[in-house]
Amino acid sequence: MEIIYFDCGMGAAGDMLAAALLELVPDKNKVIDKINSLNIPGINVSYKPSQKCGITGTEFSVKIYGTEEQTDNSSAHSHEQEHIHMHCNHVHDGKANHNHVHSHTSLHDINQIVNGMALPQKVKNDIIEVYMLIAEAESAAHGVPITEIHFHEVGTMDAIADITSVCILINEISPEQIIVSPINVGSGHVHCAHGILPVPAPATANILKNVPIYSSKISSELCTPTGAALLKHFATSFGNMPVMRTEAIGCGMGKKDFDTANCVRAFVGKTEHEEESVVQLSCNLDDITPEAIGFASERFFEAGALDVYTVPAEMKKSRPGILLNVICSMSERDRMIELIFKHTTTLGIRENIKKRYTLARDIKTIMTPYGEIRQKISSGYGTVRKKYEYEDISKAAKENNVSLNDIIYNIESNK
């Protein structure tokens, strides 16, 4: 399985993500030419080598009507965020840029720009969905409907360039999974047209709901709304780096210098093993009937539980009872908690986060003396297992009035 792992120990911005991914493709210039050929109004993108704390990487630059946004020591990341907010320019260079024409662009205008690009529909959809994440976050932050969100024109083109570049590069690399580390959002405050706001800024904080984030001693805004939205949209999961064979590493450099290298690293590689975090929800029950437990278990499985089982337990006052365990994915946790309270008599639920390792699974159909029989194959961790689909061999055994072992023996003998 091919995966990309993003190390966001120094946060993330759109240009840094684009730069990191650009290092993973065989022909950088071909991608740059493709982006510039889209004719995003006033935009020209380029890249150049950059070095931070002795680490060499790539810096991705966006020129707006021939001018590149500038930064000084007040901020970690640069141009994209300055104009992306509705009437709230995050000033990453410590001063507002008043050299641009302050016209505004609506989401409808953005959709028209994106739909006019000569890109695959999937890439267009990704761009629009990322922008919707930003617009929804801005809407919540400002307390206005999404339809009233307007973006400063220059910032719109700038952000579209970053977002489009990342979406094109992700499509080019086509990983099966994208895993993102916990995101460092920085600390301190950000200067805004409305005043001084805490880090993470409201829009960024809204985008990063339900995403593992943390603050650091670096007094700067490390994660921008565009960076946050791109990671939120593309991530299949968040967590530590999995066991993988790394094939390439891309370092996307920020514009600023710190004691720590200001970069996002993208690791691309393969893993033969499946690893994920799952939730184990448990509760003790001594006042519920077996029929109710059976009914509840069926509802849990219907809602997506990975496993449901009970264990005999001795309760208070030596009462016999059961320990109910429901295992589910992280995304199903809240729903499963609701169902446990709804269908059992428990007053409380315990939660444990577990690592789950699984074998890669495949199903193939083979021709046998009994017709087509499905065979399930599991592999990984040096193990290969094969098993015939029970429903298929059960049907064959009934039709031929023989045992399951006879069916399996005859299939194996005729290979």
N, C-alpha and C positions, 0 to 999 in steps of 0.2 A: 504494500500500500504506500503510495507516494504522499508525503505530507509536507506542509510548510509550518515551521515553528517560529513565531515572532517573539523575540526577547525585547520586552518593553520596559526594561529597568530604568530607562531615561525617558519614559513616556512615549508619545508618538504624535507626529504631525503628518499631514498628507504628503508633503514633499519628501519627508524622511522615509515613509513607506514606499513611495514611488522609487526613490533612489535605491533602497535595499532590494526591491524586486528587480530593478533594472540590472543589478549586478548578477542576477541569476539567469538572464537570457543570453543566448550565444551572440546575438547581434544587437548591441545597444542602439547603434545608429539607425537601424531599420525601424525599431520601435519609436524612436524620437521623430523620425521622418513621418511615420504614420500618424502620430499625434498632431504634428504641425500641419499635416495635410487636411486635417478635419476643419480647419479655418474657424476655430473658436475666436470670436471677435476680439481683436487686439492682443491675442496671446501668441507667444513663441516660447517653446520650452527647450532646454538644453541641459547638459550635465558636464561635470568636471571632476577630476580627482580631488579628494580632500583628506586631511589627516587630523585626527583628534587623539591626543595623549599617545602618540606613536602608532595608532591604528589607522591604516589606509582604507578609505572607502570612497563613496561617490556622493556628490552633492547635486541635488536636482534643483534647477532654477526655472522660474517662470517670469518672463518679462511681459509687462502690461503696457501696450502702446510704446514699446521700446525702453521702458524703465523697470528695473528690478526693485522690489521692496527692500528697504534697508533696515538693519537692526543695530542696536547697541547693547550695552551690558544689562539692560533692564529686563530682558526676557530670553527664554530658552529657544523658542521656536518662532517662526517668522511670519511670512506674508499672509498666509491664507486666512488667518483668523481675524485680521484687522478689519475686514469689510464683510465678513460673512453673516454677521448678526443684524437683525432688524433694528436699525437706529441705535445700535450698541456696538461700536467698533472696538474690538479688543486690540489695544495698541501694543504691539509687540516690540516696538522700537522706542517706547517711552514718550512718544509724541504723536498726535494725530496727523495724518497725511492729508493736507488740504489742497493738494495739487490736482486732484481728480475731479471730474464733473460728478456732482452728487445726484445723478439720476438713480432710479431704483428699478429693480427687476422682480417680478412676481414669480410664483411657482409655475404658473401657466407659461410665462416667458421661458423659464428654464426648460420645461418639457418640450417646448417648440425647438429650442436650441439643440437639445439632446436628440430629439427625433429626427432632426435634419442632418445628423452626422452619419457618415457612411460606415456604420459599425454593425456587427451582428446584433440581433434583437436582444439576446441575452445580456450583452454588455450594456446596451441602452437601458434595459430594465434594472441592472445593477446600479447604474449611475443615478437613475431617478429614485430608486429605493433608498440609497444612501442619503440623497438630498432630502427625502421625506423624513428620515430619522432626525436630521438637523432641524428641519422646519417644525416637526412635532415638539422637539425639545425647546426651540425658541418660543413656540406657541405657549407651552406650559410655563416657561420662565417669565414671559411678558404678560400672560393672562389674556391673550387675544386669540381669536380663531385662526386656524392655519391660512384661511383665505385672505387674511389681512397681513400675513407675513410678507414683507418686501425686503429684498437684499440690495445693498449698494452695488451698482453696476460693475465697478472694477473688481470688487471682491467676488462677485458672482462668477466672472470669467476666470479669475484666479483659482477659486475653489473648484470650478468645473474642470479646469486643466489638471489639478491634482487628483481629483476623484476619477476623471476619465482615464488618466494615466495608470492609476492603480487598478482600475477595473479591466483595462486592456491587458495589463501585465499578468493579472491573476488568470484571465482567460487564456493567455498565451502559455502559462506554465501548467494550468489545469490540474492542480493537486486534488487528491481525493478527500483530504482533510486539511483544515487550517486550525492549528492550536495556538493560542495566545497566552503568554505569561500574565500573571497579575500586573496591572498597569500602574506605574509610578506617576501620580498626577502632580507632583511637586508640592509647593506650599507658598504661603504669603498671600499677595493680593495682585489683582490685575486692574489696570487703569481702563476705564470705560467712559463712553460719552455721558453715561448716567452718573458716573462717580467711580468710586473704588470698590471692587467686588472681591470676595474671597476666592481662593483657589481650592478646588476646581470651580471654575465659573459656572453659573446656574445651568446654562445649556449643556456644558460638558457633563456636569453631574447628572442631569436628566438622562442623557444618552447612556451613561454608564451604570444606570440602575441594574441590579442583579449581575453585575460584572465585578470580579475581584479587583479592587484598587487599593492603593495605599499612598500615604504621604511620606515625603523624605525631608531631609534638612536643607535641600536645595530650594532657596527662596525664589521660585520662578514658576510660571505656568508651563508644565512639561507636556501635558496632553491637551491638544486642541479639539474643538468640536469635530472638525473634519477627520482628524486622526481617530477620534473615538468612534465616530459613525462608521468609518471604513472597517475598523476592527470588529465592531458590534455586528455589522452586516455579514462579514465573511467568516467569522470564527465559527467553527463547528463545536469547539469547546475551549474552556479556559483552564489553565493549570500549569504544572511543571512540564519540562521537556520529557517526552516519552523516550523509551529505549528505541533508538533509530540509528541507521547507518547514514551519516551525513555525506551528501554528494557535493554540495556547494554551500557557501555562506555569503550572504550579501550584507554589506554595512551601509546603511543610509544615514548620512551625516546631517546634523542640524546646523544652523547658521552660527550658533553661539559656542563659546568655549567655557568649560567648567573644569573643576579638578577631576571629575569623572568624564570619561569619553561620552560626548553628546551624540549618541547614535542609536538607531534601531537596527537590530540584527535579524536577518531572516535565514533560517536554516532549512534547506530542502534536502530530503532524503527519503529512505524507504524503511518501513518496518513490517515484519512478517507477523507481528503479534498484535492482537486487539487488547487495548487497555482503556478503561474508563472508570470514572467515579460513579458509584451508585449510592442510594440512600436506603438504609435499613430502618424501618419504622416498627417499633415494638410496643406492646402493651400486655398487661396481665389481665385475665378475665376469669371470674368465678360465678357470674350470674347471667350466663347466656346459654341458650340451648344449642345442641349440635346442629339442628336445622338452620338456626340463625347464622352460625359460623359458616356452614356450607353456602348459604345464600350470599353472605358477605364476601366470601372468597371468590365467588363467581363474578360479583360486581367489580372487585379489585382487578381481576384478570381482564375483564372487559374494558377497564379504564387504562390498561397498559402496564399493569404490574409485571415485573420480570419473574417473580416467584412469590408464592404465598404458602406458608406452612405453619403448623402449630406444634408445640412441644408440651407434654404434661408438666404441670408445675404445682408446687404446694404453696398455697396462699396463706394469708393471715388466718389465725385461729385454726390452723391445720386443715383448711378447706382445700379440696382438690380443685384445680383450675387448669387453665392453659395459658401458655405464652404465645401470643399471635405475632408473627413476623411477616412484614410485607416489604419486599425489595422492589425498588423502582428506580428509574433514571432521575437525575437531578431536575429535569424539566417537568416531571410528573409529580414532584413532591407535594406541592400545595394541594393539588387535586386529590391525591391519595390521602392526605391528612383529613380533608373534608369528608371523604368517603368512610374512613375508619370511625370518625366520630358519628357519622350518620347511621352506620349499619352495625355498630357494636355498642356495648354499654360502658365502655371505658371513659374515665374522666381525665386521662392524660396519656400522652404518647411520647416515647423516647426516640431520639434520632441518633444514628451513627452513620458517618460517611465512610464508605469502604472502597478500596480499590478492587476492581473486577477484571480478571484476566480471562480471556476467552480464546478458543481456537477459531481460526478462519474456517467458515463453513461454505460448502457448495453442494448442489444437488445435480446429479446427472441421471439420465434415463438410459437403461440398458435393455437389450433384447434377450429374453430368456425363453425356455420351453413353455412358460406360462404367459407369454406376451411381454409387454413393456412393464418393467419394474423400476421404480425410482430408488436410487442409492444415495445416501447422505455421506459426504466425505468431510471430515474435520482434520485440520492440519495446523502445525505450529509448535514451537518449543521442542523441536526434534521428534514430534509425534504425528503419526497419520492414522486415523481411524475411519473405518467404513462400516456402514450399517444400512440394511435395506429398510425402506419405508414400511412401517408396520401395517398401514392400511392396505398396501399393495400385496404383501405376502399373506396377510390375513384373508384377503379376498380369494387369493389363489388357493390357500389351504382349504377354505370352505368349499370352493367349487370342485376341488379334486378329492375331497374327503380324506385329507392327510394332515399330518401335524406341521406346525411351523418349522420344526427342525428338518423335516423331510423336504420342505420347499427350499430352504436355505442350502441343504446338502446338494440337491439336484441342480440348483443354480450354479453353485461353485464347481460341481463336477463337469458341467457343460461349458465352462469358460474355455 
